[in-house]
Amino acid sequence: MHTTIVALATPPGAGGIAVVRLSGSDSYAVAEQVFRPINPEKKVREAKGYTAMFGHFVQDGVVLDEVVALFFRGPRSYTGEDVVELSCHGGMVIAQTLISACIKAGAQPAAPGEYTQRAVLNGRMTLTQAEGVMDLISAAGRQGAALAQSALNGSLAKTIQGHRQKLLELAGHLAAWVDFPEEDVPQLEQSNLLQVLNEVRQGMTALVDGYGAGAVLRQGVDVAIVGSPNVGKSTLLNWLAGFERAIVTPIAGTTRDVVEQAVMLADIRMNLFDTAGIRQTDDVVEAEGIRRSHSKMEQAGLVLAMFDTSRPLTDEDRELAKLCGNYRAIALLNKADLQPVWDKQELEAHFGAVVEISAATEQGKQDLEQAVRQVLGVDKLDYSLPCLVSQRQLAAAVSAQQALEQAIQAQRDGFGLDAVSVCLDDALEALYQLSGEQASEQVIEEVFSKFCVGK
Ligand code: GDP
């Protein structure tokens, strides 16, 4: 941790500005060697925190670019260390040359997520907040970003802390009662014990239940468009994409492979997969496409199953509807612009929602958006509540939830307070893991290995 690190903080590639960030005790000394203030009176070493200087990136006496330097003095910086941010003109050559110059002047290249890791190690943020940072950077939609922000601002950490405090009080009381029976420790009220256990369990359940919908908002969802040939799958994809992405022809079996297209629908990033029509076939190529359609349905977070209301339902349509009962699926009754020959009640039992649309005349988008939000559970999400932002957090929250359920069960079944106390300790340990306060070095490394360099 005593090294001074350097990396590009902005995305690589052409852009207006590129920011090269230094962090560590030698940041100012390194910056002084590559950056020369325009005003010769000003000295980099003496720069106060939260100030800026205009100057040049100079190498071997040659001016290579104009630079604005921003100074932060530890501990009041992102990492808690001395930080200097050098903003040069965008484009890879200058930024990379500046980074090389900083390395020559004594800095080391930063590892992925090393800035945020240092912030955690220096007590500037908790591990859950760090995970929020990562999620915010990669959030796919506006609402997803809002959710990640709630992890970042520490509300998740505070919620966990609140739950933990309640359990700690209980555990302390129980331990005293179990270990020192002769000491006249007042016995816990059974109703009070159950109430606290239930409260915390409900808190955990809310976090666990909100994870899936939150992840959909932040990261998006894979969506498989399935249906018999010619129901309008490619037309739907083109409509949602806003341009001709898939080939549309009246000949059945035109889409022989899985076509991928990312679109925003209901403020959710959707990776659409237009699959080959699902039907029995002897054509080897098409059969392979159909096999992939099935596997895409299994992998997808949402299935859009299309049906053509202008022609009678076939056995294959009914088979597909039945299959959809196993997935989170929406039935799209397409070609609503034509005279329908069957009623939507026929399919309702198998789907989370049934929506009438016309992909060709672009009708029914609002209904589709509403159905998507409902089926993905996004409409029930309370943005003011904290949410879990990683699989690691989810696993710890599930462990806590299970341990609390066992504690409640042990109490109900009359197993005695020793048993409750053991389960309570398990729940507490899971909560410590969730907040990251007792995360092993391995877990911390794992979290930061997913970060990008420069963050
Ligand atoms: P896919 O095989 O399921 O991908 O179906 P396509 O998207 O290729 O569409 C098959 C045919 O149905 C094409 O001729 C489309 O123009 C037509 N079609 C698609 N959607 C609609 C719709 O909403 N209304 C009408 N009238 N025709 C449609």
Boltz pocket constraint, residues with backbone or C-beta under 6 A from the ligand:
constraints:
  - pocket:
      binder: B
      contacts: [[A, 227], [A, 228], [A, 229], [A, 230], [A, 231], [A, 232], [A, 233], [A, 234], [A, 235], [A, 236], [A, 247], [A, 248], [A, 249], [A, 250], [A, 251], [A, 252], [A, 253], [A, 254], [A, 255], [A, 275], [A, 277], [A, 334], [A, 335], [A, 336], [A, 337], [A, 338], [A, 357], [A, 358], [A, 359], [A, 360], [A, 361]]
      max_distance: 6.0
